[in-house]
């Protein structure tokens, strides 16, 4: 038996000198993303994809409560979502990112390795694509970053 989950997240760049964190990796970029947490759109989209499988929303009230406690690392939100999977195992994660900056391709292998570590999968079970969308949206014009994730899970 298998299930598929879909998640999305997007954040605008912030004018503050905040680190840009994507997939748990710090990118060399002058602006971070606006949000109460570290605003890691990749980990948020994966968390939302898991929530679409489990029916338990992490981002929102649960994440806001953690932020108020000073827990702003999106890996912690992902950890909560993973716990809710119970005996379902992630067998594949597909991630699509839309942004003008930063360039994602040079860090894809590092992103895959870190996401695999966080989700207890293997790097070859993760696919990442990135596009500017030809500048048709705010993300493709450099105003922020959007990520979509699809996860496939199976009963173990």
Residue pairs with C-beta under 8 A, 6 or more apart in sequence:
1 154
1 155
2 91
2 152
2 153
2 154
2 155
3 53
3 88
3 152
3 153
3 154
4 53
4 150
4 151
4 152
4 153
5 49
5 50
5 51
5 52
5 53
5 150
5 151
5 153
6 48
6 49
6 52
6 148
6 149
6 150
7 44
7 45
7 46
7 47
7 48
7 49
7 50
7 51
7 52
7 148
7 149
7 150
7 151
8 45
8 48
8 146
8 147
8 148
8 149
9 41
9 42
9 44
9 45
9 48
9 59
9 146
9 147
10 41
10 139
10 144
10 145
10 146
10 147
11 33
11 34
11 35
11 39
11 41
11 144
11 145
12 33
12 34
12 138
12 143
12 144
13 31
13 32
13 33
13 34
13 142
13 143
13 144
13 145
14 31
14 32
14 33
14 34
14 35
14 39
15 31
16 31
16 32
17 30
17 31
17 32
18 31
18 32
18 33
19 26
19 32
19 38
20 26
20 27
20 29
20 31
20 32
20 33
20 102
21 27
21 32
21 33
21 38
21 39
21 40
21 74
22 40
22 41
22 42
22 97
22 104
22 107
22 111
22 145
23 40
23 42
23 43
23 95
23 111
23 114
23 115
24 40
24 42
24 43
24 74
24 75
24 114
24 115
24 118
25 107
25 110
25 111
25 114
27 102
27 107
28 102
29 101
29 102
32 38
32 39
33 39
33 40
33 41
33 144
33 145
34 144
36 63
36 64
36 67
36 72
37 63
37 66
37 67
37 72
37 73
37 74
37 77
38 72
38 73
38 74
39 74
40 74
40 75
41 97
41 145
41 146
41 147
42 95
42 97
42 111
42 115
42 147
42 149
43 74
43 75
43 77
43 78
43 115
43 118
44 59
44 74
44 77
44 147
45 95
45 147
45 148
45 149
46 78
46 81
46 93
46 95
46 115
46 119
46 149
46 151
47 58
47 59
47 74
47 77
47 78
47 80
47 81
48 58
48 59
48 149
49 93
49 149
49 150
49 151
50 58
50 78
50 81
50 82
50 84
50 85
50 90
50 151
51 57
51 58
51 59
51 81
51 84
53 85
53 88
53 151
53 153
54 81
54 84
54 85
54 86
56 81
56 84
58 77
58 80
58 81
58 84
59 77
62 77
62 80
63 77
66 72
66 76
66 77
75 118
78 118
78 119
79 118
82 119
82 120
85 153
87 155
87 156
88 153
88 154
88 155
88 156
89 153
89 154
89 155
89 156
90 119
90 120
90 121
90 125
90 151
90 152
90 153
91 121
91 125
91 152
91 153
91 154
92 121
92 125
92 126
92 127
92 151
92 152
93 115
93 119
93 121
93 125
93 126
93 127
93 149
93 150
93 151
93 152
94 126
94 127
94 149
94 150
94 151
95 115
95 126
95 127
95 128
95 129
95 147
95 148
95 149
96 128
96 129
96 130
96 131
96 147
96 148
96 149
97 104
97 128
97 129
97 130
97 131
97 145
97 146
97 147
98 130
98 131
98 132
98 133
98 137
98 139
98 140
98 145
98 146
98 147
99 130
99 132
99 139
99 140
99 142
99 144
99 145
99 146
100 132
100 135
100 139
100 140
100 141
100 142
101 142
103 130
104 111
104 128
104 130
105 130
108 128
108 130
109 123
111 128
112 123
112 126
112 128
113 123
115 121
115 126
116 122
116 123
116 125
116 126
131 140
132 140
133 139
133 140
134 140
135 141
137 146
138 144
139 145
139 146
